[in-house]
Amino acid sequence: MMKPVFILLAVTCMMQSAFTQFEPNYDESKVPQFEVPDLLTTFNGEKITKAEQWEDKRRPELLRFFEEEVYGRVPGNLDAFSFKLLEQDDSAVNGKARRKQVAITLEKNKRSLNFNLLLYLPKGSPSAPVFLGYNFHGNHTVTHDPKVLITDAWNENNEALEISNNKATEASRGKRTNRWAIEKMIDAGFGLATIYYGEVDPDKNDFTDGLHALFYKEGQERPETNEWGSIAAWAFGLRCAMDYLENDGDISKVVIFGHSRLGKAALWAGATDNRFAGVISNDSGCGGAALSKRQFGETVGRINHSFPHWFADAFEQYNGKEEQLPADQHQLLALIAPRPLYVASAVEDQWADPKGEFLAAYYASTIYGLYGKAGITTDELPAVDRPIQNTLAYHIRSGGHDVMDYDWEQYISWAKKLFN
Ligand code: GTR
């Protein structure tokens, strides 16, 4: 029998070889030559020239591709959806906003899942547009507000946020206020709706919990090859939040926002549900806004290796074979057209490939053009901190992988022009 130390060595070597195989490239001269898959030619070679043809032929087949081979298909519908107002208060955010906390319950196959929506709405207008976005560690982390409920769902440990034993406590309250410019949103007439993503699907390679488990047939333990990974589950959660929000008379429009892995989820939610009036992708990178075929920074093989639960298993066929992808992420962005879309990068976030995010937005602009909407008209990356804000918007800000006040200031001013 092999000794445990040899087994450990063998496993470590296997893991290292997978990582060296998918070593990130940060050298622009080593980006492979590739053809950008055409938005206006169907998989069987038909040319598209009008928005109606895009909607009837090309858009559905691209949507199907991302569903079957990237994020994964949702295996059915819920049996029941319900919600309950847990509490509300009129004096939140220095007296400028109303707070509501709503529990949403999803039921399927006699199993159920609950998540809590935290809402801040500006006072003084009968209904307001809101930004809807997941947070990484619990609703109580986005604000110091002592009334915000602490999640009891599984939470990734984080020393800086004082989260240990995979449980959030009072100690992490307000620890992520830097990523959520709530008062700026309220002052500009926008509300915020946020959810802890771990309540919808815990972010670990374990398919026994979260949303997936609700949909299993007798004896099933993980999704089928073309079925959903966690990103598609988080996107589904956003659509369920929308089921509530569209019936809340205090809300006029919903713009979804997401950072990083949650930016990937926001893009997929926006592509699959046109009730979202707009989409904001903050540093979403590989499997989000960045072109996979550039193989710059994080690659398909690397992301599937590090996060095997994020995508459909079918996506693994492209590990190290990006040239074989029949579609790329600019086509995901185009699925959101003609609705407003903002793609943002950070100059030090090379892992997410800012240039690949920009180019995807540039190529997607073709479809915005079909609808007479303005997108990005040059393939030259704009200067740092010089946003281009059309219906399709882009900025690259100084600094690293994060959400900063600068980002929110841009999103708010852009959204004000489009949604207020
Ligand atoms: C990284 C991952 C990225 C991005 C990021 C995040 O480790 O490689 O794709 O999603 O996590 O979500 O912060």
Boltz pocket constraint, residues with backbone or C-beta under 6 A from the ligand:
constraints:
  - pocket:
      binder: B
      contacts: [[A, 259], [A, 260], [A, 261], [A, 262], [A, 283], [A, 284], [A, 285], [A, 286], [A, 298], [A, 303], [A, 306]]
      max_distance: 6.0
